[in-house]
Amino acid sequence: MQVKVSTAGLVIATLFIGCVGTAGAQTAVLAGTPTLTKRVSSVVDHHAAGKLAYTSVQYLAFPEAPKGRPGTSGPPYSGSFYQTPASIACIYGLTSAVAGCNPYTATANPSGGSRAIAIVDAYDDPNASSDLSVFSSQFGLVAPTSSNFKVVYAPFGGTTDGSCATSSGTEPAVDPTGGWELEEALDIEMAHSMAPNATLYLVEAQSNSLTDLYCAVTVASNLVKAAGGGEVSMSWLAGEYPTETSDDGLVFSTPNVVYFAAAGDYPAVFYPSTSPNVVSVGGTSLGMNLSTGNFTGESAWQLTGGGPSAYEPRPSYQNNISRTVGSYRATPDVSANADPWTAVWVYDTYQMQGDPPCDLSNGWYCWWEVGGTSVATPLWAGIVNAAGSFSASTSAELTKLYGNQRSSFNAVTSGSCGWYAGWFASSSWNFCTGLGSPRSYKGK
């Protein structure tokens, strides 16, 4: 498949890193005040706009490793009120309600999922399978096996020999910064936590070039189609470019596949989130009581991406919000937890650039507190998979979502986003949270 891209536009993304600590502790005692820091794998190269993609994750970073990690037996399954699969499922009505949806007391995990979900990322995560096993054991999820979790190497993109229709690539190199490997750990763990009975594919592109990633999307789409349908999740982003409209049909159009893409972690608009053939996923913040850890409400995450596309015309499923969005495709469509201050736990043992390696003897630099729309995107892919409707296309899925706003979504009515925080959450569709966050599996 030959994919044409231009150098127009800007690519902006940030990657933030954090860590947690020692084994056996039931709570995380923070050492110092956490901050947000950049990593090389997300540093913007403005000359590469329309050519390269970047991760869309954020992490809490501490002056020292906090002396704690999620409890090794449970409950409790958490430390410091960071989110677990069970607490996320409780908040979004995917399991039986538990008062407060507290990460320490909510223990019921989602049990659904079927057919397939494919995660598309760049480079190789050599520890993906073992890390997913530890994560699943930690939180009581279905264990990954060779039959329900598969790592697939996509070939190089930009060729005309049809190789992107196969999965015959060689093992990609690792990302020397460790950023893409952490992205991969996050993506597979979130998708598996929401749809543990779905077959999960991690499709690794040879690099973060759009041609390689688009080739990997084609491989992923064919795998999902062969499984009877499902979802493809992409927690990466690139700047918009004038020829993206031609790539919509080339890359994101396989029948019986619903595509999800991160809206970004910056007040801007990104591709492929703006494609009308993709469900764009924005971010929210989950309020937790400082003393008890009980869930208190949901608001727009101030750093979520969103806005009108510069190139994509408004699709028909957005006609009912035309007064708000105008003539162009608007993002996001939906949203879920993405704020790094209301982070989820992620297990990743691949060494990050500049950090000590994961120390299995005490857990330092193994568990991470993760945010960003990279969290929200695979969460949504897993939720839609577990809902079991398996739409014939992304457009069909979005038509259904836009037709069920009142009954299928939690209206996020507080908070703001965008440049100068100029957009506001509301009970109707908005540029911060789209239709809202998931409310059970209904209408998905």
Buried (B, 14 or more C-beta within 10 A) or exposed (E): BEBBBBEBBBBBBBBBBBBBBBBEBBBBEBBEEBEBBBBEBBEBEEEBBBBBBBBBBBBBBBEEBBBBBBBEEBBBBBBBBBBBBBBBBBBBBBBEEBEBBBBBBBBBBBBBBBBBBBBBBBBBBBBBBEBBBBBBEBBBBBEBEEEBBBBBBBBBBBEEEEBBBEBEBEEBEBBEBBBBBBBBBBBBBBBBBBBBBBBBBBBBBBBBBBBBBBBBBBBBBBBBBEBEBBBBBBBBBBBBBBEBBEBBEBBBBBEBBBBBBBBBBBBBBBBBBBBBBBBBBBBBBBBBEEEEBBBEEBBBBBBBBBBBBBBBEBBEBBEEBEEBBEEBBBBBBBBBBBBBBBBBBBBBBBBBEEBEEBBEEBBBBBBBBBBBBBBBBBBBBBBBBBBEBBBEBBBBBBBBBBEBBEEBBBBBBBBBBBEEEEBBBBEBBBBBBBBBBBBBBEBB
